Structures are given as structure tokens and as C-alpha cells.
């Protein structure tokens, strides 16, 4: 299993604050990320607290909310996500144990230079943001890219990502639908005030939240950016939250949802990655396709469970998913002795029906069973 190392930010002679104290002092930032477990984190933590582990992997890290919760529990946490922009969030909030971004340095980032690249302005007119905002984004991204400290840079990116998401109808980049925000019509959804909040104001608020989330728990934490099958398997516990495929075969492809943010962090290569046949200029990348195909999903799960069969696994799932809950349990039981199932009723954003959020806790028998 992964060796746990103490880090210099923590006094080994003192006792680490418990989860509740860390949660009060270092709460996870707010997020509008699709599929986030933000609202049910405590429900997940209730199960994690009953398990014996020191090293942990958040295999499909996303927002990092569960990885951060495990960090607050005092565990050694590895955050992983196949999307580069997400791994930067992991660097800012999980790997980072002491660095914050000062108001002075952030304000300097808001000083947009007269001369800077104009890719967003030239490419994304009338798609996601206004012309003025696109021009500003090019300049701000240019400033972020010039930063020397990787953790300060990661926090700045975090603030930018969250601001971009908050200013989007549906909080996504799956459609070229700026008109939803700019049309002078009566709306039954969305928050016009948030959409029109200037980028600097929105970014400042999110950076403030990120700064507060930074802390050291005395254990080695890291953020990596790999396909899950390329990640080492020697962890006490692996938390798994793959993209869902619902009973109708409809899946969540996070590259399609957030390709704009992925492009921002690969600014120099962005133009060559765009699929021009789509009006919303999405990235032509199949990185996230693996977990979106109903025909191969059972095989994919089998390979994933087999890979981490020597670890305790906590799997977030939904009661209406493909494979079915019974099928997934059968796959797990071909490698593990026990699967405990916990359910909670939860309604997802943009969904008009309630479904059961499910935790499958896969473990081996112990002398206490």
C-alpha cells in the first residue's frame, strides 16, 4: 500500500484537528459543476468514517469535493482526473497545503496588458460570452500563464473556471447559447444577476473561497492527470464516481460539457483541437468517451474493479444507471467478498425526476464480520 509521509507543514508532536474542525475552518468552495457530490458529501463521509484506511485515491476527481473531505479526515489523498483543467483544481485544493493567492497578486492579474493573444476573441464570438468578455478572458489567461508559482496559478485558474461556469446558462458549454443570457425575455430559470456579474468580481469571490480551503493535514496529498487505468493501484481505499449512463442510455461526457475550460489550460494548442463542424467549437477529443458507451460499460467496470480489487472501494452510483445496480453488484462480487449498499433520495440539477443516490462499499471479510 502507499507509504504515508508527514510533511513539513504539520507539527508531528501535535494532534491533527478532527474532520469537523477542519470542515469549519477549511470548507470546500461552492460549485455549480455538473454531477458534483457537493450536496451529499456528508452522507458519503458518514460511510467513509466507518472504514479503516490511511491512503486514498479519488479516481474520477471532478470538483474534488470528496477528495477534500478525505483530506479533512486526515487521510493521504491522491486526486486524479483525466481532464487537465480538473487536475489543476486538484492541485489548488488537494495537493496544495499552504499557498494562497493574495489580493495584491490577484489584482495585478486583472491589469490586462494592451497587447496579448486574441484566440478566444477571434474564435468564440456570440457563443458563450460577450465580445468584451472574450477579449478580457484572453488577457486574463495570458496573465495567469505568466505566473511563476504553480499553486498560486492553480488558484487563479480555479477562480476563472468557477466564474466561467457561473456565467453560463445551465452552467455548461454544451451549446452555443449566449442568446439565452442576452435576450430581453422573462425567464423561469437561471440567475441574470450572476450571469452579468463582471469576471473580476466573480473571480475574487471564488479565489477567496479557494484560499480558505487550503490547509495541511500532515499527510502527503497530490493531484494527477491520468486515465484511471494508468494510475497505480496500491491504495487502502479507492473512491469511484464514474460518469453515469441512465436507463435510456443517455450519458454525461464531461469533455463536451467543459471543453472551453480544457481549452483554456491548453491555450497554445487549442486551435488545433477544435472540431469546426460544431457551432459551439467543442474539442475533438475522445478522452471521456470510455465511460459513455452502454455497449462497453460493463466491460469497463469489470476492468476497473479488477484493477483495484486489493483496495476497499466506495463507488458512487445511481439507481437508474447502466449497468443496473444488480449487474454492478455482481461484477464487484466476482472480486470482493462483501458489497454493502447504501441509498439516499436525491434530485440532480437539470433533472425532472428523483432517483436514488447509491453507495456501494466493496470490501473483504474481516474477523469482525
C-alpha positions as CSV (number, residue, x, y, z in Angstrom):
1,X,0.0,0.0,0.0
2,X,1.0,3.6,-0.4
3,X,3.5,4.8,2.2
4,X,2.2,7.7,4.3
5,X,4.7,10.5,4.8
6,X,4.4,13.5,7.1
7,X,5.1,16.9,5.6
8,X,6.8,19.9,7.0
9,X,3.6,22.0,7.3
10,X,2.5,19.9,10.2
11,X,3.8,19.5,13.7
12,X,4.1,15.8,14.3
13,X,4.1,16.2,18.1
14,X,0.6,17.8,18.0
15,X,-2.7,16.1,17.2
16,X,-4.3,16.8,13.8
17,X,-7.6,18.6,14.1
18,X,-10.6,16.3,13.5
19,X,-12.9,16.4,10.5
20,X,-15.5,18.7,11.9
21,X,-12.9,21.3,12.9
22,X,-11.3,21.1,9.5
23,X,-14.6,21.5,7.8
24,X,-15.5,24.6,9.8
25,X,-12.0,26.1,9.2
26,X,-11.5,25.0,5.6
27,X,-14.8,24.4,3.9
28,X,-14.9,23.2,0.3
29,X,-15.7,26.1,-2.1
30,X,-19.1,26.4,-3.7
31,X,-19.5,24.9,-7.2
32,X,-22.0,24.6,-10.0
33,X,-20.2,21.6,-11.6
34,X,-22.4,19.0,-13.2
35,X,-22.7,15.8,-11.2
36,X,-20.9,17.3,-8.2
37,X,-21.4,15.4,-4.9
38,X,-21.2,18.8,-3.0
39,X,-24.8,18.5,-1.6
40,X,-24.3,14.9,-0.4
41,X,-20.7,15.0,0.8
42,X,-21.6,14.5,4.4
43,X,-23.7,11.4,3.5
44,X,-20.7,9.9,1.8
45,X,-18.4,10.9,4.7
46,X,-20.6,9.0,7.1
47,X,-19.7,5.8,5.3
48,X,-16.1,6.7,4.9
49,X,-15.7,7.3,8.6
50,X,-16.6,3.6,9.3
51,X,-13.8,2.3,7.1
52,X,-10.2,1.7,8.1
53,X,-7.8,3.4,5.7
54,X,-5.0,5.8,5.5
55,X,-4.1,6.2,1.8
56,X,-6.9,7.0,-0.6
57,X,-7.5,7.7,-4.3
58,X,-10.3,9.8,-5.7
59,X,-10.3,8.1,-9.1
60,X,-12.6,10.4,-11.0
61,X,-11.9,13.5,-9.0
62,X,-14.1,16.1,-10.7
63,X,-14.7,19.1,-8.4
64,X,-12.5,17.5,-5.7
65,X,-15.2,17.7,-3.1
66,X,-14.8,14.1,-1.9
67,X,-11.0,14.2,-2.1
68,X,-11.1,17.4,0.0
69,X,-13.4,15.7,2.5
70,X,-10.9,12.8,2.8
71,X,-8.1,15.3,3.3
72,X,-10.2,16.9,6.1
73,X,-10.4,13.4,7.6
74,X,-6.6,13.4,7.9
75,X,-6.0,10.9,5.1
76,X,-3.3,10.8,2.4
77,X,-5.2,11.7,-0.7
78,X,-4.4,11.3,-4.4
79,X,-6.8,13.2,-6.6
80,X,-7.0,12.0,-10.2
81,X,-8.9,13.2,-13.2
82,X,-8.4,12.7,-16.9
83,X,-9.3,16.3,-17.7
84,X,-6.4,18.7,-17.4
85,X,-8.4,21.6,-16.0
86,X,-9.8,19.4,-13.3
87,X,-6.3,18.3,-12.3
88,X,-5.5,21.9,-11.8
89,X,-8.4,22.2,-9.4
90,X,-7.0,19.2,-7.6
91,X,-3.6,20.9,-7.4
92,X,-5.1,24.1,-6.0
93,X,-7.3,22.4,-3.3
94,X,-5.9,19.0,-2.6
95,X,-2.1,18.9,-3.3
96,X,-1.6,22.5,-2.2
97,X,-1.1,22.6,1.6
98,X,-0.1,26.2,2.3
99,X,-0.1,28.6,-0.7
100,X,-2.9,31.2,-1.1
101,X,-3.3,33.9,-3.7
102,X,-3.2,37.4,-2.2
103,X,-5.5,40.2,-3.2
104,X,-2.5,42.1,-4.4
105,X,-1.3,39.4,-6.8
106,X,-4.9,38.8,-8.0
107,X,-5.5,42.5,-8.6
108,X,-2.3,42.5,-10.7
109,X,-3.8,39.7,-12.8
110,X,-6.7,42.0,-13.5
111,X,-4.4,44.5,-15.1
112,X,-4.9,43.4,-18.7
113,X,-2.0,44.2,-21.0
114,X,-2.7,46.2,-24.2
115,X,-1.0,43.5,-26.3
116,X,-2.0,39.9,-25.7
117,X,-3.1,36.8,-27.7
118,X,-6.7,37.1,-29.0
119,X,-7.7,33.4,-29.7
120,X,-10.9,33.5,-27.6
121,X,-12.0,36.8,-29.0
122,X,-11.3,35.6,-32.6
123,X,-12.9,32.2,-32.2
124,X,-15.8,32.3,-29.8
125,X,-17.8,35.4,-30.7
126,X,-21.5,35.1,-29.9
127,X,-21.1,31.6,-28.5
128,X,-20.5,31.7,-24.7
129,X,-19.6,35.2,-23.6
130,X,-19.9,38.7,-25.0
131,X,-17.2,40.2,-27.2
132,X,-16.0,42.4,-24.4
133,X,-15.8,39.4,-22.1
134,X,-14.0,37.3,-24.7
135,X,-11.3,40.0,-25.1
136,X,-10.9,40.3,-21.4
137,X,-10.6,36.5,-21.0
138,X,-7.7,36.4,-23.5
139,X,-5.8,39.0,-21.5
140,X,-6.5,37.4,-18.1
141,X,-5.5,34.0,-19.3
142,X,-2.3,35.5,-20.7
143,X,-1.5,36.9,-17.2
144,X,-2.2,33.6,-15.5
145,X,0.1,31.8,-17.9
146,X,2.9,34.1,-16.9
147,X,2.7,33.3,-13.2
148,X,5.7,31.6,-11.6
149,X,4.2,29.8,-8.6
150,X,2.2,26.7,-9.7
151,X,-0.1,26.8,-6.7
152,X,-1.0,30.5,-7.0
153,X,-1.5,29.8,-10.6
154,X,-3.8,26.9,-9.9
155,X,-5.9,29.0,-7.5
156,X,-6.2,31.7,-10.2
157,X,-7.3,29.1,-12.7
158,X,-9.8,27.8,-10.2
159,X,-11.4,31.2,-9.7
160,X,-11.6,31.6,-13.5
161,X,-13.1,28.2,-14.1
162,X,-15.8,28.8,-11.5
163,X,-16.6,32.3,-12.8
164,X,-16.9,30.9,-16.4
165,X,-19.3,28.2,-15.2
166,X,-21.4,30.6,-13.1
167,X,-21.9,33.0,-16.0
168,X,-23.2,30.2,-18.3
169,X,-26.8,29.3,-18.8
170,X,-27.1,25.7,-17.4
171,X,-23.5,26.1,-16.2
172,X,-22.3,24.2,-19.2
173,X,-20.6,24.7,-22.6
174,X,-22.6,22.1,-24.5
175,X,-24.4,24.6,-26.6
176,X,-23.7,27.9,-28.4
177,X,-26.5,29.6,-26.4
178,X,-25.3,33.1,-25.4
179,X,-28.7,34.3,-26.5
180,X,-30.3,32.7,-23.5
181,X,-28.4,35.1,-21.3
182,X,-28.7,38.2,-23.5
183,X,-32.3,38.0,-24.8
184,X,-34.6,40.5,-23.2
185,X,-37.3,38.0,-22.1
186,X,-39.0,36.8,-19.0
187,X,-37.1,33.7,-17.6
188,X,-38.3,30.8,-15.4
189,X,-34.7,29.7,-14.6
190,X,-31.2,31.0,-14.2
191,X,-29.8,34.0,-12.4
192,X,-29.5,37.0,-14.5
193,X,-27.5,38.9,-11.9
194,X,-24.9,36.1,-11.7
195,X,-24.7,35.9,-15.5
196,X,-24.0,39.7,-15.7
197,X,-21.5,39.9,-12.8
198,X,-18.2,41.1,-14.1
199,X,-15.5,38.5,-14.3
200,X,-13.1,40.2,-11.8
201,X,-15.9,40.3,-9.2
202,X,-16.9,36.7,-9.7
203,X,-13.2,35.5,-9.7
204,X,-12.4,37.4,-6.5
205,X,-15.2,35.6,-4.7
206,X,-14.2,32.2,-5.8
207,X,-10.5,32.8,-5.1
208,X,-11.4,33.8,-1.6
209,X,-13.3,30.5,-1.1
210,X,-10.3,28.6,-2.6
211,X,-7.9,30.3,-0.3
212,X,-9.9,29.3,2.8
213,X,-10.0,25.7,1.6
214,X,-6.2,25.4,1.6
215,X,-4.7,23.6,4.6
216,X,-2.2,20.9,5.5
217,X,-3.3,17.7,7.2
218,X,0.1,16.3,7.8
219,X,-0.1,13.8,5.1
220,X,1.2,13.7,1.5
221,X,-1.6,14.7,-0.9
222,X,-1.2,15.0,-4.7
223,X,-3.1,15.7,-7.9
224,X,-2.5,13.7,-11.0
225,X,-3.9,13.8,-14.6
226,X,-4.2,10.3,-16.0
227,X,-6.6,7.8,-17.5
228,X,-7.7,5.8,-14.4
229,X,-6.3,2.5,-15.9
230,X,-2.8,4.1,-15.8
231,X,-3.0,5.0,-12.1
232,X,-1.1,2.8,-9.6
233,X,-3.5,0.5,-7.6
234,X,-1.7,0.5,-4.2
235,X,-4.2,2.5,-2.1
236,X,-6.1,1.4,1.0
237,X,-9.3,2.9,-0.3
238,X,-10.4,4.0,-3.8
239,X,-13.4,6.3,-4.2
240,X,-15.0,5.8,-7.7
241,X,-17.5,8.2,-9.2
242,X,-17.6,7.5,-13.0
243,X,-19.8,9.4,-15.4
244,X,-23.3,8.0,-15.3
245,X,-25.3,6.3,-18.1
246,X,-29.0,6.4,-17.3
247,X,-31.6,3.7,-18.1
248,X,-32.3,5.3,-21.5
249,X,-28.6,5.1,-22.5
250,X,-28.0,8.8,-22.1
251,X,-24.6,9.6,-20.7
252,X,-22.6,12.5,-19.4
253,X,-19.5,13.4,-21.4
254,X,-17.5,15.9,-19.4
255,X,-15.3,16.9,-22.2
256,X,-18.4,18.1,-24.1
257,X,-19.7,19.9,-21.0
258,X,-16.4,21.7,-20.2
259,X,-14.3,21.7,-23.3
260,X,-13.9,25.5,-23.1
261,X,-12.1,25.2,-19.8
262,X,-10.0,22.4,-21.1
263,X,-9.0,24.6,-24.0
264,X,-8.1,27.5,-21.6
265,X,-5.4,25.4,-20.0
266,X,-4.0,24.2,-23.4
267,X,-4.2,27.7,-24.9
268,X,-1.3,27.3,-27.3
269,X,-2.7,24.1,-28.9
270,X,-6.4,25.0,-28.6
271,X,-6.9,25.9,-32.2
272,X,-5.7,22.5,-33.5
273,X,-8.1,20.7,-31.1
274,X,-11.4,22.3,-32.2
275,X,-13.9,20.4,-34.2
276,X,-15.1,23.1,-36.6
277,X,-18.2,21.2,-37.7
278,X,-19.9,22.1,-34.4
279,X,-21.2,25.6,-33.8
280,X,-20.1,25.6,-30.2
281,X,-16.4,24.9,-31.3
282,X,-16.0,21.9,-29.0
283,X,-12.7,20.0,-28.7
284,X,-12.4,16.9,-30.9
285,X,-11.1,14.6,-28.2
286,X,-12.3,11.1,-27.1
287,X,-10.7,11.2,-23.7
288,X,-14.0,10.9,-21.8
289,X,-15.8,8.6,-24.3
290,X,-14.9,5.4,-22.4
291,X,-17.5,5.7,-19.7
292,X,-20.3,6.9,-22.0
293,X,-20.9,3.8,-24.1
294,X,-23.8,1.5,-22.9
295,X,-22.4,-1.4,-25.0
296,X,-19.0,-1.4,-23.3
297,X,-19.7,0.0,-19.8
298,X,-20.0,-3.4,-18.1
299,X,-16.6,-4.5,-19.5
300,X,-15.1,-1.1,-18.4
301,X,-16.4,-1.5,-14.9
302,X,-15.1,-5.1,-14.8
303,X,-11.6,-3.9,-15.7
304,X,-11.8,-1.0,-13.1
305,X,-13.0,-3.2,-10.3
306,X,-10.4,-5.9,-11.1
307,X,-7.6,-3.2,-11.1
308,X,-8.5,-2.1,-7.6
309,X,-9.6,-5.5,-6.2
310,X,-7.0,-5.3,-3.4
311,X,-8.4,-2.0,-2.1
312,X,-11.6,-1.2,-0.3
313,X,-13.8,0.5,-2.9
314,X,-16.5,3.1,-2.3
315,X,-18.5,3.5,-5.5
316,X,-21.0,6.4,-6.1
317,X,-23.7,5.3,-8.4
318,X,-27.4,5.9,-9.2
319,X,-30.3,3.5,-9.0
320,X,-31.3,4.1,-12.7
321,X,-27.9,3.5,-14.1
322,X,-26.4,1.2,-16.8
323,X,-25.3,-1.3,-15.8
324,X,-28.1,-2.0,-13.4
325,X,-27.4,-2.0,-9.7
326,X,-27.7,-5.8,-9.6
327,X,-25.3,-6.1,-12.6
328,X,-22.8,-3.8,-10.9
329,X,-23.0,-5.7,-7.6
330,X,-22.4,-9.0,-9.5
331,X,-19.3,-7.5,-11.1
332,X,-18.0,-6.4,-7.7
333,X,-18.7,-9.7,-6.0
334,X,-16.5,-11.5,-8.6
335,X,-13.6,-9.7,-7.0
336,X,-14.6,-8.7,-3.5
337,X,-16.2,-10.7,-0.6
338,X,-18.8,-8.1,0.6
339,X,-20.8,-5.3,-1.0
340,X,-22.7,-3.1,1.3
341,X,-25.3,-0.9,-0.4
342,X,-26.5,2.5,1.0
343,X,-29.2,4.6,-0.7
344,X,-30.3,8.2,-0.4
345,X,-33.0,10.0,-2.4
346,X,-31.5,12.9,-4.3
347,X,-32.6,15.0,-7.2
348,X,-29.9,16.2,-9.6
349,X,-29.8,19.6,-11.2
350,X,-31.4,19.7,-14.6
351,X,-33.3,16.5,-13.9
352,X,-37.1,16.4,-13.5
353,X,-37.2,13.1,-11.7
354,X,-35.9,11.8,-8.4
355,X,-33.5,8.9,-8.3
356,X,-31.7,7.1,-5.5
357,X,-28.1,8.0,-5.0
358,X,-26.3,4.8,-4.2
359,X,-23.0,4.0,-2.4
360,X,-21.6,0.5,-2.9
361,X,-18.9,-0.3,-0.4
362,X,-16.8,-3.2,-1.6
363,X,-14.6,-4.8,0.9
364,X,-13.2,-8.2,2.0
365,X,-14.2,-10.2,5.1
366,X,-12.5,-9.4,8.4
367,X,-12.5,-11.1,11.7
368,X,-15.3,-8.8,12.8
369,X,-17.7,-9.8,10.1
